[in-house]
Amino acid sequence: MPPIQDRIRRPGFASAKSQFSVGAVSDHHAGGSPGHNPEYLRFHRVGGGFLSVQVKRKDGASHITFRHHDTTGAVRYEFQKQRRI
């Protein structure tokens, strides 16, 4: 199998893993993005904000929710996953 950096850039090598990152907390400091590449980015936004993570257990399953918020706290993107435990 090719190294991870080759798999990320090549179509047809979609990964089951999810990656979350946050840049600047303020709109003033946000920038420098190479742009949105839909081959491996589900969400791309150049702007200030923060990431929140919620983990809970309900009905025999663990639930995790990642939310990207803008500088006002509004949710701009949400990703949820659950697994039976």
ABEGO torsion letter per residue (X at the ends): XBBAAAAAABBGABBABBBBBBBBABAAABEGBAEBBAAABABBBBEBEBBBBBBBBBGGBBBBBBBBBBAAGBBABBBBBBBBX
